[in-house]
Structure formats: C-alpha cells, structure tokens
C-alpha cells in the first residue's frame, strides 16, 4: 500500500482554515507556545554544538520533536491548557 492511497483531496480554502485555526490555538496561550519554540531552538542549537554527533542527533530527533508539537497542538485543540512544567 502506498502513501498516495491515503491522501485526501480537500479544497484550497482548507489551507486558510488550517492557518486560522492554528492562529486561534496560538492566541489562547502565546507564552506557552513561544516558550516551547524557544526550548526547541535551544535544544537544537546545543545539539549542533557537539561536533559530528550533534548535527546527526538533531536530525534523528527531528521527527520526535515534530510529533511532540503535533501532540501538543492536539491537546490544545481539545481545550486542555498548555503548561510548561
């Protein structure tokens, strides 16, 4: 089974809806989102400072960071507060 068989074709306006909904999620708790992005940037920057292994680790961990942001977005969309602990 190829990935192409699972794709949905949606109207172009769905992209605008996606951006508007993302902005609404951000506006609920902008401080938490900015803190999350800052921590992500800091971790990637620190990883890249480690010679040879750091950039490799940052690249390998990128999917985990991406999934983390998707899970956080889903929690925020469900109405749960974003808490940095």
C-alpha positions in Angstrom: 0.0 0.0 0.0 1.5 3.3 -1.0 1.2 6.6 0.9 -0.7 8.1 -2.0 -3.7 5.9 -1.4 -4.3 7.5 2.0 -4.2 11.1 0.8 -7.3 13.2 0.9 -8.0 15.9 -1.6 -9.5 18.9 0.1 -10.5 22.3 -1.2 -7.8 25.0 -1.4 -9.6 27.1 1.3 -8.8 24.3 3.8 -5.3 25.6 3.9 -6.6 29.0 5.0 -8.8 27.3 7.6 -5.8 25.4 8.9 -3.8 28.7 9.4 -6.8 30.4 11.1 -7.3 27.5 13.5 -3.5 27.4 14.2 -3.6 31.1 15.0 -6.6 30.6 17.4 -4.6 27.9 19.2 -1.6 30.2 19.5 -3.7 33.2 20.8 -5.1 31.1 23.7 -1.6 30.7 25.3 1.0 32.6 23.3 3.5 32.5 26.2 3.5 28.7 26.3 3.9 28.3 22.6 6.8 30.8 22.5 8.4 29.0 25.4 8.0 25.7 23.6 9.6 27.0 20.4 12.4 28.7 22.4 13.2 25.4 24.2 13.2 23.6 20.9 15.5 26.1 19.3 17.8 25.9 22.4 17.9 22.1 22.3 18.7 22.0 18.6 21.4 24.7 19.0 23.0 22.9 21.8 22.9 19.6 20.0 24.5 21.2 16.9 27.4 22.5 19.1 28.5 18.9 19.7 31.0 18.1 16.9 29.9 15.4 14.5 27.4 13.6 16.7 25.3 16.7 17.5 24.0 17.5 14.0 23.3 13.8 13.5 21.4 13.6 16.7 19.4 16.8 15.9 18.5 15.3 12.5 17.5 11.9 14.0 15.4 13.6 16.8 13.6 16.0 14.4 10.7 13.6 13.9 10.3 13.2 17.6 10.2 17.0 18.1 7.7 17.3 15.3 5.4 14.7 16.7 5.7 16.4 20.1 4.4 19.6 18.6 1.6 17.8 16.9 0.5 16.2 20.2 0.7 19.5 22.0 -1.4 21.0 19.2 -4.0 18.2 19.6 -4.1 18.8 23.3 -4.6 22.5 22.9 -7.3 21.9 20.3 -9.1 19.6 22.7 -9.3 22.5 25.1 -6.5 21.5 27.5 -4.2 24.2 28.8 -0.6 24.2 27.8 1.5 24.1 30.9 5.3 24.3 31.0 6.5 22.2 34.0 
